[in-house]
Structures are given as structure tokens and as C-alpha cells.
């Protein structure tokens, strides 16, 4: 019994640390509605700054805690700088733009921390005066853990007082419920958002700084904490700080005892719980149902068939792709194959996002399922490449069939987070089920059939499968099914009032998008000869979002253009030092300066030049 009690206390200390980060994330979302993926970067920065300051001060209690608080303040100022320079410009943008912009900040911060602090893991000193243990029921409990356990309720109480007993807190709560009303009363929203971001970033920095005596400080801290922080915030209810506290306790104890009961499923347990909570209570434990109605999206312009000019350009592009292997070297052929694969992957996401209004933060799940489905046929069934390429979309569609049934019941950021949970379930299953998937070692030796082993032959196979799939989706967009999806996107109540079962249409679109992503995954695994769990992880999903945004959300050619530019950029800048910072800066610039994307920008120029119809006037 004493061992289990000690484990319970360990869960409480982890929950307290997690709550500090989730509290700031929930506060920022509640007021600004920004899905801040960079919050984990502030946590990592707090740890690095605190470690560096501790090295320069005497090993005293005052020096240690002064360093922790100073680190949190420095991170808060960095957060304000990010808010003023970047996020202030996209408060009214759709969730996709916010997520991708903050992911650009993540890339910038990773290379900035690498440049300033180096890439080696750092091990900080123990907290002075709290470096011993206390025996409770005979079990040794670190004194520092007991401090963290007490800190969580203290921060919760301080936040309650701040939000309920101060004028600033009343304004914050009012903005959480109705930002437009607060603005109409003459409140300076710009100042309010900045102060909220200051406090949220301070809490993230404090959470990171407090980890210095407990864990190694490293460059993976940002992504490792942000996934759990999102889980806590979504389970508790977006914008609910008491909800975040309850969810942090739940996840902390789940992790502590999950290691004992289901050690192989520890990574996925938190996401399973989040999925269950969202299915039962779509707005979280203490969230408000009204937040589901929030939409930061912009009015979508009507999608029209391609003009004569656009068809001519597409024809020239297709002709160029056909003759390209005769004019380019082997490396260019391999790169072009990758572009075709990712163009289909991005187009499958664009199909549900632009056409159906469903944002997915976990679309890599179906890319990964397709790739593994093809690999299983080769490794375990002894099948051919042709059979494997048929199995890939079927396995991906089966996954989309299951996950989509739950996801389409939600909307907005809650739906996006449920898709993220689905992708994490797929990734963690692939990572931990080593007997089937090879785990982190992956599945190797997945090569094409004899007739497609040359780079040129496989390129033409990818051109037929990926190009044909993109054209098929385009035809669906202009079918009655596609028009129904767009009607449901723009006015769901009116669509359902005329007798259309919108949820069934959205579910079908989800399955179709998953199937085409699975085709991309199947083609990908044979092009590389292997598959690893990373292909279903969060970064791969973000890649798809970036490609769609880079090309343009409101143009059908956007995902194709975005995939080409993204893959070529990635290939060029990955050879440079600090390439992540360069890519991050490009992503942020696109979001802030040209949110219509490259294809959208070209279309705008064509309209001004008189080559295209102005969609707004035509509608």
C-alpha cells in the first residue's frame, strides 16, 4: 500500500508541473482563441534560461529561486514580443493559420535555443534546501516533489483570486465569453490580449524552470510537453482553468499508474482519455458549450471550374512532368516523386478542409495507415506491390471510417484536437507494437515489383496514381456531393433544414480523404523501401497543413503548388545550418503577409491583369 501511495504522490507532482503549462495555454486560448503550438517552446526556453542563470549565481536558496523567477519573467517578455509581432496580426484568422504560424515560431525557437545554449543535454543542480527525501509510510519521497504538489493548488488559488477579485480578471472572463461585447464597451483589447499572453507565457516559463532539478534540459522538451498540455486543456475545457487543474490531476495519475498496469500503452492512454471525454462531452469537463459555436474563419469564396488560362497552364505542367525524366538526373526524379506523393497527401487534407470546413490536425494517421497497410502485405502476406497498393487505401479508409464517426460529431478546434488524438493513437500503436510494426526500427525492405524498380518507372507509376487521385478529388468537388459539403460548410443549419444528413456527408468525405491519403502513404513506402512510426506523428500532420497553407486554402491548385514549393524548399534549406529557423520564418511570413498562399496570390494577380474572373463580383 505504501508503494502505491508513493506512486500517487509522484502522479500529483507531475500533474502540478503539467498544470502550470496547461493553465497558461488555457488562459491564452480562452481570451485570444489562438491555438498556441509554441507554448511548449516557452516551457523549453524557461528551462534553458533557468539552467544558465543558476550556473552564474551562488548555490543558495535565494540564488536558485531568483533564477527560476527571472527565467519565467524573461520568457514572459519573449512571449509578449511574439504576440505583438506575429500573433496580433492573426487573431481573426482560422485555427489553421494560427496553428501553422505558431508552429513556425516553434521552428524559430528550436534553432534560437540551439544557437544560444548548444545541443547537448544539460543536467541542473538540485534545489538548495530541498535536495533530500521525506519518508512517508516508509517510502522515500523527494522534498522537491512535495513542493511541486503544493504549488499546483497555490497557483490555482492565485489564478482564481486574480480572475474573480480584480478588474483585470473580470475583463479576462468577459473576453472569454464574448470578445465583441468587451470591445463594444471600450476596453482596449490589444492591451488585454498582451497582458494575457504575458501571464500565460510566464506560467509556461515557470513550469519549464521548475523542471531543472528534476529532468535533463534538452531540445525535445517543447514537443514532449505541448502534446500533453493540449490534452489537459481539451479534457478540462478550452479556456477553463479549474478544468485544466482537474484534467492535469487525471492525466498525472493516469501516467503514474499506467506504467504499472499497462506499460506498453502509456504513451497513448492520455489521448484515449481525451477522445472518450470529447465523444461524451464535446466541450470538455468544465468547458462551455458556447465555445463550440466560435468560428474564426473567413467567408469562403465560391470555387469555380478552371479558366482557359488555368487549363492551359495545367496542361503544360502535365506535359513537363511526362517528359521530365528524359531531361533530368536520377536525384531530380526521386525529388519529383516525393513532390507527387506529398501533393496527393496535401490535396486529401484540402478536400475536407477547404471543401468541407473540417480542419484536421492529425491527417498523418491515414498516410501512416496506408503505408503500414502496404508494408504488411509485403512482409507478412508475401503479396506483390500491386496487391499492397490496393491494401493501402483500404486500411487508411478503415481507420478514417472509425475515427471519422467520432470526429464529425464535433466542430472547430474540438474536432481538430480529436483528429490529433486519433493520429497519436495510430503513432503510439505503431511505435510500441514492435512485433507487428517493428517499433522505432520500422519495417525495411519494402521494394517495388521488378518492373517498377527503376527510378523512372516508379516515377511514372507515382504520376499515374497520385495525379489520377488528385483529378478524381477535383471531380468530386464539382459533383452534387461536393456542393453539398460546401453548403454544409457555409450554412449547416440551412443544409440540414432541406433534408440533407450533413453528418453522413461529412463522414463520407472524411473516409474519402483518408483513402486518398492512404494511397499517398502506399506509394511513399515503396519509394523509400521502409516505413517508420514518424510518418504518422504530429510533425507529418503539420507538414500537410503547411503545404495547404503555403499553396492557398481557397484554391484547388493550392495543395499541389504548396507541396512542390515546400518539398523543394525543404530539400534546399535542410543543407544549411539552422534550417528550421529559415523554414519557420518563411511559414510565418506566408501566414502574416500573404495568407491567400502562393496559388491564391498568383490568382489575385491574374484577376487584376484581367486573365481571370473576380470571384467576389461573379458571385
C-alpha positions in Angstrom: 0.0 0.0 0.0 2.9 2.4 0.8 4.3 1.9 -2.7 1.0 2.8 -4.3 0.7 5.9 -2.1 4.2 7.0 -3.2 3.2 6.4 -6.8 0.1 8.6 -6.1 2.3 11.4 -4.9 4.6 11.0 -7.9 1.5 11.5 -10.1 0.5 14.6 -8.1 3.9 16.2 -8.6 3.8 15.5 -12.4 0.2 16.8 -12.5 1.3 20.1 -10.8 4.1 20.7 -13.3 1.7 19.9 -16.2 -0.9 22.2 -14.8 1.4 25.2 -14.8 1.9 24.8 -18.6 -1.7 23.9 -19.3 -3.0 26.8 -17.2 -1.2 29.3 -19.3 -2.2 27.6 -22.5 -5.9 27.6 -21.4 -5.8 31.2 -20.4 -4.4 32.3 -23.7 -6.9 30.3 -25.7 -9.8 31.4 -23.6 -9.2 35.1 -24.4 -7.4 35.2 -27.7 -8.7 31.9 -29.2 -5.2 31.2 -30.5 -4.3 27.5 -30.6 -0.7 28.2 -29.5 1.5 25.4 -30.6 4.6 27.5 -29.5 3.6 27.2 -25.8 5.9 24.2 -25.4 8.7 26.4 -26.8 8.2 28.8 -23.9 8.4 25.9 -21.5 11.7 24.7 -23.0 13.1 28.2 -23.1 12.2 28.7 -19.4 14.2 25.5 -18.6 17.3 26.6 -20.5 17.3 30.2 -19.2 16.9 28.9 -15.6 19.7 26.4 -16.0 22.0 29.1 -17.4 21.2 31.6 -14.6 21.7 29.0 -11.9 25.2 28.5 -13.2 26.1 32.2 -12.6 24.7 32.6 -9.1 25.9 31.1 -5.8 24.3 27.8 -4.8 22.0 29.4 -2.3 18.2 29.2 -1.9 17.8 32.9 -2.9 20.0 32.4 -5.9 18.2 29.4 -7.2 14.6 30.7 -6.7 15.7 34.1 -8.0 16.9 32.4 -11.2 13.7 30.5 -11.6 11.6 33.6 -11.3 13.9 35.6 -13.5 13.7 32.9 -16.2 9.9 32.9 -16.1 9.9 36.7 -16.5 12.3 36.6 -19.4 10.1 34.0 -21.1 7.1 36.2 -20.5 8.8 39.1 -22.2 9.7 36.8 -25.2 6.0 35.7 -25.3 4.9 39.4 -25.4 7.3 40.0 -28.3 5.9 37.0 -30.2 2.4 38.2 -29.5 3.0 41.8 -30.7 5.0 40.9 -33.8 3.2 37.8 -35.1 0.0 36.7 -33.3 -1.6 40.1 -33.1 -1.9 40.0 -36.8 -3.8 36.7 -37.0 -6.3 36.8 -34.1 -9.2 36.7 -36.5 -7.7 34.1 -38.8 -8.9 30.5 -38.9 -7.5 28.0 -36.5 -5.3 26.5 -39.3 -3.5 29.8 -39.8 -2.9 30.2 -36.1 -1.6 26.7 -35.6 0.8 26.9 -38.6 2.1 30.3 -37.6 2.8 29.2 -34.0 4.5 26.1 -35.5 6.7 28.5 -37.4 7.6 30.1 -34.0 8.4 26.6 -32.7 11.0 26.1 -35.5 12.5 29.5 -34.9 12.7 28.9 -31.2 14.3 25.5 -31.6 17.2 26.9 -33.7 17.5 30.0 -31.5 17.9 27.8 -28.4 20.3 25.6 -30.3 22.4 28.6 -31.3 22.4 30.2 -27.8 22.7 27.2 -25.5 24.0 24.4 -27.7 22.6 21.0 -28.5 23.9 19.0 -25.5 21.5 17.8 -22.8 22.1 19.8 -19.6 21.7 18.5 -16.0 20.9 21.1 -13.5 21.7 21.1 -9.7 19.3 20.0 -7.0 17.2 22.8 -5.4 19.1 24.1 -2.4 17.3 23.1 0.8 15.1 20.7 -1.0 17.7 18.1 -2.0 16.7 15.4 0.5 13.8 12.9 0.9 11.0 12.5 3.3 9.8 9.0 4.3 6.0 8.6 4.1 4.8 5.2 5.1 8.4 4.0 4.7 8.7 5.2 1.1 11.2 7.9 0.2 9.5 11.0 -1.3 11.7 13.8 -2.7 11.2 17.0 -0.9 11.2 18.9 -4.2 8.2 16.7 -5.4 6.3 17.7 -2.2 6.9 21.4 -3.1 5.6 20.9 -6.6 2.5 19.1 -5.2 1.7 22.1 -3.0 2.5 24.6 -5.8 -0.3 23.4 -8.1 -3.2 24.3 -5.7 -1.4 27.5 -4.8 -1.3 28.6 -8.5 -4.9 27.5 -8.9 -6.0 29.7 -5.9 -3.9 32.6 -7.1 -5.5 32.4 -10.5 -9.0 32.2 -9.1 -8.3 35.4 -7.0 -6.8 37.2 -9.9 -9.7 36.3 -12.3 -12.5 36.9 -9.7 -11.3 39.6 -7.5 -9.6 42.1 -9.8 -10.8 44.3 -12.6 -8.3 42.8 -15.0 -9.7 39.3 -14.2 -13.3 40.4 -14.7 -12.3 41.7 -18.2 -10.5 38.5 -19.0 -13.5 36.4 -18.0 -15.8 38.7 -20.0 -13.5 38.4 -23.1 -13.5 34.6 -22.7 -17.3 34.7 -23.0 -17.8 37.4 -25.6 -14.9 39.4 -27.1 -17.1 41.5 -29.3 -19.2 42.7 -26.3 -16.0 43.7 -24.4 -14.7 45.6 -27.4 -18.1 47.4 -27.7 -17.7 48.6 -24.1 -14.5 50.4 -25.0 -12.0 48.0 -23.5 -8.6 48.1 -25.1 -8.5 44.6 -26.4 -4.9 44.9 -27.7 -3.6 45.7 -24.2 -5.8 42.9 -22.7 -4.5 40.3 -25.1 -0.9 41.3 -24.5 -1.2 41.0 -20.7 -2.9 37.6 -21.0 -0.1 36.4 -23.2 2.4 37.8 -20.7 0.9 35.8 -17.9 0.4 32.6 -20.0 4.0 32.7 -21.1 5.2 33.4 -17.6 3.4 30.3 -16.4 4.9 28.2 -19.2 8.4 29.5 -18.4 7.9 28.9 -14.7 6.8 25.3 -15.4 10.0 24.8 -17.5 12.3 26.4 -15.0 11.0 24.2 -12.2 12.0 21.1 -14.1 15.7 21.9 -14.0 16.3 19.9 -10.8 14.2 17.0 -12.0 15.0 16.2 -15.6 17.6 16.9 -18.2 17.2 20.2 -20.2 17.1 19.3 -23.9 15.8 20.4 -27.3 12.9 17.9 -27.2 11.2 19.4 -24.2 8.9 21.6 -26.3 7.2 18.9 -28.3 7.1 16.4 -25.4 5.1 18.8 -23.2 2.9 20.5 -25.7 1.0 17.3 -26.7 0.1 16.6 -23.0 -0.7 20.2 -22.4 -3.2 20.2 -25.3 -4.7 17.0 -23.9 -5.1 18.6 -20.5 -6.7 21.8 -21.9 -9.1 20.0 -24.1 -10.2 17.5 -21.5 -10.7 20.3 -18.9 -12.5 22.5 -21.5 -10.8 25.1 -23.6 -10.4 28.3 -21.5 -11.3 26.6 -18.2 -8.5 26.9 -15.6 -10.3 24.7 -13.0 -11.0 22.2 -15.7 -7.3 22.2 -16.6 -6.4 21.5 -13.0 -8.8 18.5 -12.8 -7.6 17.2 -16.2 -3.9 17.6 -15.1 -4.6 15.5 -12.0 -6.3 12.9 -14.1 -3.5 12.7 -16.6 -0.8 12.8 -14.0 -2.2 9.9 -12.1 -3.0 8.0 -15.3 0.6 8.2 -16.3 1.8 7.3 -12.8 -0.3 4.1 -12.5 -0.5 3.4 -16.3 3.2 2.4 -16.1 2.3 -0.3 -13.6 -0.8 -1.6 -15.2 -0.4 -1.0 -19.0 3.3 -0.1 -19.6 3.0 -0.7 -23.3 0.1 1.7 -23.6 1.4 4.6 -21.5 2.0 6.9 -24.4 -1.5 6.5 -25.8 -3.5 6.5 -22.6 -3.9 10.2 -22.3 -5.1 10.6 -25.9 -7.6 7.7 -25.5 -9.0 9.5 -22.4 -9.2 12.8 -24.4 -11.0 11.1 -27.2 -13.5 9.4 -24.8 -14.2 12.7 -23.0 -14.8 14.6 -26.3 -17.2 12.0 -27.5 -19.2 12.0 -24.3 -18.8 15.7 -23.5 -17.8 17.6 -26.7 -16.6 20.7 -25.0 -14.6 19.1 -22.2 -15.3 18.6 -18.5 -15.8 22.2 -17.5 -15.9 23.9 -20.9 -18.8 26.0 -22.1 -20.9 24.7 -25.0 -21.0 28.2 -26.4 -17.3 28.0 -27.4 -18.3 25.3 -30.0 -20.1 28.0 -31.9 -17.0 30.1 -32.2 -15.6 30.4 -35.7 -12.6 32.5 -36.5 -12.9 31.5 -40.1 -13.3 33.9 -43.0 -16.0 33.8 -45.6 -15.1 31.3 -48.3 -15.2 32.4 -51.9 -17.1 30.2 -54.3 -15.0 27.5 -56.1 -15.4 27.7 -59.8 -14.2 25.4 -62.7 -10.7 26.3 -64.0 -10.5 29.0 -66.6 -9.0 28.5 -70.0 -5.7 30.0 -68.8 -5.6 27.7 -65.8 -6.3 24.7 -68.0 -3.5 25.7 -70.4 -1.1 26.1 -67.5 -2.1 22.7 -66.1 -1.7 21.1 -69.5 1.8 22.5 -69.9 2.7 21.3 -66.3 1.4 17.8 -67.1 3.5 17.7 -70.3 6.5 18.8 -68.4 6.0 16.1 -65.8 5.7 13.5 -68.5 9.0 14.5 -70.3 10.9 15.4 -67.1 12.7 12.0 -66.6 14.3 12.4 -70.1 15.7 15.8 -69.2 16.7 15.4 -65.5 19.0 13.3 -63.4 18.1 10.5 -61.0 18.1 12.8 -58.0 15.6 15.1 -59.7 13.4 12.1 -60.5 13.4 11.0 -56.9 12.6 14.5 -55.7 9.7 14.8 -58.2 8.3 11.5 -57.0 8.3 12.9 -53.4 6.5 16.0 -54.7 3.8 13.9 -56.3 3.3 11.9 -53.2 3.0 14.9 -50.9 0.8 16.8 -53.4 -1.7 14.0 -53.1 -1.3 13.9 -49.3 -1.9 17.7 -49.1 -4.8 17.5 -51.6 -6.5 14.9 -49.5 -6.4 17.2 -46.4 -7.5 20.1 -48.6 -10.5 18.1 -49.7 -12.1 18.0 -46.3 -10.7 21.3 -45.0 -11.5 23.8 -47.8 -14.4 21.9 -49.3 -16.0 20.6 -46.1 -14.8 23.1 -43.5 -13.3 20.3 -41.3 -9.8 21.1 -40.0 -7.7 18.0 -39.2 -4.6 18.3 -37.0 -3.9 14.6 -37.4 -4.2 13.7 -41.1 -0.9 11.9 -41.0 -2.7 9.0 -39.3 -4.2 7.9 -42.7 -0.9 8.5 -44.5 0.8 6.2 -42.0 -2.0 3.6 -42.1 -1.8 3.4 -45.8 2.0 3.0 -45.7 1.8 0.3 -43.0 -1.1 -1.4 -44.8 1.1 -1.8 -47.9 4.1 -2.9 -45.9 2.1 -5.6 -44.0 1.1 -7.2 -47.3 4.7 -7.5 -48.4 6.2 -8.5 -45.0 3.5 -10.8 -43.6 1.3 -11.9 -46.6 4.1 -12.3 -49.1 2.0 -10.3 -51.6 3.0 -8.2 -54.6 3.4 -4.5 -54.8 0.2 -4.3 -56.9 -1.8 -6.0 -54.1 -0.1 -3.9 -51.4 -1.1 -0.7 -53.3 -4.7 -1.9 -53.2 -4.5 -2.6 -49.5 -3.1 0.8 -48.6 -6.2 2.9 -49.3 -8.4 0.2 -47.8 -6.6 0.2 -44.5 -6.5 4.0 -44.4 -10.2 4.2 -45.2 -11.0 1.7 -42.5 -9.1 4.0 -40.0 -10.9 7.0 -41.3 -14.2 5.2 -41.1 -13.7 4.5 -37.3 -12.1 7.8 -36.3 -14.3 9.9 -38.6 -17.5 8.6 -37.0 -16.4 10.4 -33.8 -14.7 13.4 -35.3 -17.6 14.7 -37.4 -19.7 15.0 -34.3 -17.6 17.9 -33.2 -16.6 21.2 -34.9 -13.9 23.8 -34.8 -10.9 23.3 -32.5 -12.5 20.4 -30.7 -12.8 18.4 -33.8 -9.2 19.3 -34.7 -8.0 18.1 -31.3 -9.9 14.8 -31.7 -8.2 14.2 -35.0 -4.9 14.9 -33.3 -5.8 12.3 -30.7 -6.6 9.8 -33.4 -3.2 10.4 -35.0 -1.4 10.0 -31.7 -3.2 6.7 -31.1 -2.0 5.4 -34.5 1.5 6.7 -33.9 1.8 5.3 -30.4 0.4 1.9 -31.6 3.0 1.8 -34.4 5.8 2.9 -32.0 5.0 0.3 -29.3 3.7 -2.7 -31.2 7.2 -3.8 -32.1 6.2 -7.4 -33.1 3.9 -6.1 -35.8 5.4 -2.7 -36.9 9.0 -3.0 -35.9 8.6 -0.2 -33.4 11.2 2.6 -33.8 13.3 0.3 -36.0 10.5 0.3 -38.6 9.8 -2.2 -41.4 12.5 -2.4 -44.0 12.9 -4.0 -47.4 9.6 -2.8 -48.9 10.6 -2.6 -52.5 8.6 -2.2 -55.8 8.0 -5.0 -58.2 10.7 -5.9 -60.7 9.1 -3.8 -63.5 8.9 -0.7 -61.3 12.4 -0.9 -59.6 14.0 1.8 -61.8 13.5 5.4 -60.6 12.0 6.4 -63.9 9.4 3.6 -63.9 8.4 4.2 -60.4 8.1 8.0 -61.1 5.6 7.3 -63.8 3.7 4.9 -61.5 3.5 7.7 -58.9 2.5 10.2 -61.6 -0.5 8.0 -62.6 -1.6 7.1 -59.1 -1.1 10.5 -57.5 -2.1 12.6 -60.4 -5.2 10.5 -61.1 -6.2 10.6 -57.5 -5.9 14.4 -57.4 -8.1 14.7 -60.6 -10.6 12.3 -59.0 -10.9 14.5 -56.0 -11.3 17.5 -58.2 -14.2 15.9 -60.0 -15.9 15.1 -56.6 -15.6 18.7 -55.6 -17.8 19.7 -58.6 -20.2 16.9 -58.1 -23.5 17.2 -56.1 -21.7 15.6 -53.2 -19.0 18.4 -53.3 -21.7 21.1 -53.5 -23.5 19.6 -50.5 -20.3 19.6 -48.5 -19.7 23.3 -49.3 -23.3 24.1 -48.4 -22.8 22.4 -45.0 -19.6 24.3 -44.5 -21.2 27.7 -45.2 -24.6 27.2 -43.6 -25.0 23.8 -41.8 -28.5 24.7 -40.4 -29.9 25.6 -43.7 -28.4 22.5 -45.3 -30.0 20.2 -42.8 -33.3 22.0 -42.9 -33.8 20.9 -46.5 -33.5 17.2 -45.5 -29.8 16.6 -46.1 -28.0 14.5 -43.5 -24.9 16.7 -43.3 -23.1 14.5 -40.7 -23.3 11.5 -43.1 -21.9 13.5 -45.9 -19.0 14.8 -43.7 -18.3 11.3 -42.6 -18.1 10.1 -46.2 -15.8 13.0 -47.0 -13.6 12.1 -44.1 -13.4 8.5 -45.3 -12.6 9.6 -48.9 -9.9 11.9 -47.7 -8.4 9.2 -45.6 -8.5 6.8 -48.5 -6.5 9.2 -50.8 -4.0 9.9 -48.0 -3.6 6.1 -47.8 -2.8 5.9 -51.5 -0.1 8.6 -50.9 1.2 6.5 -48.0 1.3 3.3 -50.1 3.2 5.0 -52.9 5.6 6.6 -50.3 6.6 3.3 -48.6 7.7 1.7 -51.9 9.6 4.9 -52.9 11.6 4.7 -49.7 11.7 1.0 -49.1 10.8 1.4 -45.5 8.2 2.8 -43.1 8.7 4.2 -39.5 6.2 5.4 -36.9 7.3 9.0 -37.5 5.2 9.1 -40.7 2.1 9.1 -38.5 3.4 11.6 -36.0 2.4 15.2 -35.3 5.2 16.8 -37.5 4.0 15.0 -40.6 0.4 16.2 -40.0 1.8 19.8 -39.6 3.7 19.3 -42.9 0.3 18.7 -44.6 -1.2 21.8 -43.0 1.8 23.9 -44.1 1.7 22.6 -47.6 -2.0 23.5 -47.9 -1.5 26.9 -46.4 1.6 27.6 -48.4 -0.2 26.9 -51.7 -3.5 28.5 -50.7 -6.6 27.2 -48.8 -9.2 28.7 -51.2 -7.7 27.5 -54.4 -7.9 23.9 -55.8 -4.3 24.1 -57.1 -3.1 25.3 -53.7 -2.1 21.9 -52.2 -0.2 20.9 -55.4 1.7 24.2 -55.5 2.3 24.1 -51.8 3.6 20.6 -51.8 6.0 21.4 -54.6 7.3 24.6 -53.0 7.5 23.0 -49.5 9.4 19.9 -50.7 11.8 21.9 -52.8 12.4 24.4 -50.0 12.9 21.6 -47.5 15.4 20.0 -49.8 17.4 23.2 -50.3 17.5 24.7 -46.8 17.9 21.4 -44.9 21.5 21.5 -46.1 22.1 24.8 -44.3 22.8 25.5 -40.6 19.8 26.5 -38.6 17.4 25.5 -41.5 14.5 25.2 -39.1 14.7 28.9 -38.3 14.7 29.7 -42.1 11.7 27.5 -42.7 9.9 28.9 -39.7 10.5 32.5 -40.9 9.1 31.6 -44.3 6.0 30.0 -42.8 5.3 33.0 -40.6 5.8 35.4 -43.5 3.3 33.5 -45.6 0.7 33.5 -42.8 1.1 37.1 -41.9 1.9 38.7 -45.3 0.2 36.5 -47.8 -2.5 34.3 -46.1 -4.0 33.5 -49.5 -0.9 31.4 -50.3 1.2 31.2 -53.4 -1.6 30.0 -55.8 -4.0 32.4 -54.3 -1.5 35.3 -54.8 -1.0 34.3 -58.4 -4.8 34.1 -58.9 -5.1 37.6 -57.4 -2.5 38.9 -59.9 -4.3 37.2 -62.8 -7.6 38.8 -61.7 -6.1 42.2 -61.6 -4.5 41.6 -65.0 -7.9 40.6 -66.5 -6.9 37.0 -67.2 -9.4 35.6 -64.5 -12.9 36.5 -63.3 -13.1 38.2 -60.0 -14.9 35.6 -57.9 -16.4 38.1 -55.5 -18.0 40.0 -58.3 -19.1 36.9 -60.2 -20.9 35.6 -57.1 
